[in-house]
């Protein structure tokens, strides 16, 4: 059965612009372009840090691209044919509402939202499953996450997985830290990572 994938763009004041791909409540991908932390004049958006999934996803569908980033609070969607046998109940607006509340610092749950993880290897799936269980306000090191997922010694591979995470916030790679510090967070930078952990109540 052929269903339709839907792309939803949304803006979160003081944070930036997100792009969500869904199919009947199943999250296929989620990216976020963060507003520069140092910007005081306006919303300068940083280049998204996890874009390797985009070409592969767009190879599976034909969608028009948004002409520009939406204004704060605006929602734009595009639909295109996409073959996937799913039947979930959350609408894109409901998912965006959770994401917006999450970035506002509310104790919003994202771990129960179904994700498309068919693209993962067994190693990646194990990492994703364990990481989704790391509670809000807590962190895990790259090495600890590898061990908990049944792959001790694979800390570097965990870092690679996080760097290519196509499901930002749903797979909370901001909760993965280095053994002696916060560690990186792609092009968004360590200040964004510290801010995300800060709204969850964690202080390093």
N, C-alpha and C positions, 0 to 999 in steps of 0.2 A: 504494500500500500504506500502511495506517495503522499506525504504530508508537506506542510509548508514551513520553512524556517523563517524566522522573523528577526530582523535587526532593529534594535532600539538604542538610540542615543539619548543620553540624559546628562544634565549638568548639576553639579553639587557646589553651591556657593563656598568659596574659600578653599576648595579642593581641586576642582578641575572637571573634565568631561569623560564620561564612560561610554563604552560601546558593548552592548549585550546581544548575543546571538542565542535564540531559544527556539524550541520546537515543542509546542503544547506543554510548556512548563519545564521541559528538560533543557538545562543550560548547556549549550554547545561550546561557547567561548565567551570570555569577558575580559576586556582590556580597559585600562584607565590611563588617561593622559593627565598627569598631575600639574597643577598650577605651581609655578616656581615659589618656593618657600621665601626667597629673598625679595620677591617682587612686591612693591608697595604702591605702585601706580595703577596697575591693572592686572588682568588675568593672562599672564604669559604661560602658555602650556608647554610642558616638557614633552619630548618625543617619547611615545610609549616604549616601555622596556622589554616587552614580551610580544614580538610580532612574527615569530617564525611560523606560527600556526595559520596566519592569515591567508597566505598563498594557497595552502592545501585546502582550507575551508572554501575559498572562493573558486577553486577548481571544481568543487562538487556542486556549485550553484551559480546562478547568474543574477547578480544584484547590482543595482545602481549604487554609487557611492554618495554619501552626504556631501553637499556642496560646501558646507561650512559648519563649524561647531555651533550647537544650539545655545540660545541665551539661557540664563539660569532658570531652571524650572521647566524648560521646554522639552518636549518629547517628540522625536521623529522616528518613524519605523519604515522599513522596507521589507517586502515579502518576496520569496522566490521558491520554486519547487525544491524539495529536499526529501530524499527517500529515507525514512526512519520510522520504525514501528514503535511508537510511544503513545501514551495517553495520560498526561499529567494535568493537574488542575490549576496550578499557579499561572496567572497571567503575567506578561512582561511588566506591566505597571506594578503588580504586587511584588515582584522580585526587585524592581527598581526602588520601590518604597523601602524594602528591607535594606538594600545597599545604602540608600540615603540616610536611613536611621543609624546604620552601622557607622558611617562616616561622621555622623553627628555625636558619636560617643555613646549611643544607647546600647543597652545589652541585647542586641538583636542577633537571633540565631540564623546562621547561614548553612550549618552543617547538615541540615535536613533537606535542603533543596537538591533534587536529583541532578546529577551531572552526566554528560556524555563522556565516558572514559574508555570507549572502545578503541581509541587510538593508542592507548598506553601499552607498554610492554609489561610483563609480570612484575618486574622490578619497579617500574614507575607506578603501577597500580598499587603496589604495597606501600610505597612512599606516600601516595595521595591519600590512601585510606587511613594510615596512621596519622598523618598530618591534620586531617580533618577532625580528628579526635582531640587534638591539643586544645585545651580550654582557653577561652578568652582571658587575657591577662597573664598567661603563662608562655614560656618559651622553651625551645628544645635546641640543642646544638646539632650541627650537621652530622657529627659522628653518632650522637645519641639517636637521632632519627633513623639513621641507617641501621643501627643495631636493633631498634624497636621494630623495624620493618623486616627483620630477618636477614640483613645484609651487612654485618659488622665489617668495618674497614672501608665502606663505600661512601665516605663523607664527600669526596670530590664529586662523585656521580650524583649525590643529592644536590650539591650546589649547581650542577649542570641542569638538573631537573627544575630547580627553582628559577634559574635564569631563563628557562624556556616555558615557564608556567603560562598556559593560555587561559587559565581560570582564576585570575587574580581575585583575592579575598575569599572566594569559595574554597580554594586550596590555599590556606593562609601562610604563604611563604615568608611573610613579614615576621612570623613567630619563630623562624629558624635563624639562629644566631651563631656567630663564630665561637670558638672555644675561649677566646680572650677578648671578646668585644662583640659589637652588634653585627659586624660583617656587612657585606654590600647589599644593595637593593636595586640593581640594574642602573639605568640612566636616571631613575627617580632620585637616587642618592640616599645616603644614610640619614639625612635630616627627615626625609619623608618616612623612612622606616621607624625612626625614633618617635615621630608624631603619631603614627599608627599604633605603635605599642603604648604610647602615652594615653590615647583615648580609651584604651582597654584597661588602663590602670597599672601598667607595668612600668617600672623605672629601673634603668640599668645604672 
